[in-house]
Amino acid sequence: MTDLRLVIFDVDGTLVDSQADILASMRAAFASAGLEAPARAEILSIVGLSLPLAIAELAPGIDPATRDAMVEAYKASYMGLRIEKGTPQSSPLYPNTREVLEALIDETGAGAVWWQRAYDPAAVERDTAVKAALKDRGTDVRSFAGHLLFELFVSQQCADDHPSKPHPAMIEAALSETAMPAHRAVMLGDTSFDMQMARAAGVTAIGVTWGYHDAARLRDAHHVIDDIRALPALLEEIWETTA
């Protein structure tokens, strides 16, 4: 019997820090509609929702046409900033992220086996990884391509193909693609929407405090960590209870 596991990662606020571009692009979206942009904290509070829902939350009462135009203005600004600055500067990885991901896929380190062998249960001893994206496909493709992270993940899900968080569809699709039962999976994310999504999908919710929602908003998490370097030990602890 295989001991395969699944680790699901949110992207923005968990693996990469895009808040400068998020703030600038949301302000550009509001400016395009002649509206005053919300405060920084209010903008960051809705990170994790799909863009139409996020803008509707920040500008209640706007008509659908204006909302859709603001969504396009946001995307244009975000992509322009990404092209201008390049991915490593536009959406830098959080400290120690790459090192932890690479350590987890090192069989001699954390005993984790991800990506290529994930579809061969007889060859897998422990883990595989997949990311659940929080924005549109183009944004996440550029983030992962820019950081050369594609090879670490066996599945990519995004709100272009599913309902917005906290609906569990993205996690359910990842579980289906990897033939993984929910009790053998965890979700790592920085927002309340991530934790609610994980709970709704029946997977273990791990909140991180370095992202866009503070610890108080991560109350639905089963576990909370302050440093990604704590993840391997926490996973070992979780795996011991989900044999």
Salt bridges, closest charged atoms under 4 A:
ASP3 OD1 - ARG5 NH1 2.56
ASP3 OD2 - ARG126 NH1 3.92
ASP3 OD1 - ARG184 NH1 3.48
ASP10 OD1 - LYS165 NZ 3.01
ASP12 OD2 - LYS135 NZ 1.86
ASP21 OD1 - LYS85 NZ 2.58
ASP68 OD1 - ARG67 NH2 2.97
GLU107 OE2 - ARG117 NH2 2.64
ASP160 OD2 - ARG137 NH1 3.72
ASP161 OD1 - ARG137 NH2 2.38
ASP194 OD1 - LYS165 NZ 2.50
ASP227 OD2 - ARG229 NH2 2.64
GLU236 OE1 - ARG126 NH2 3.84
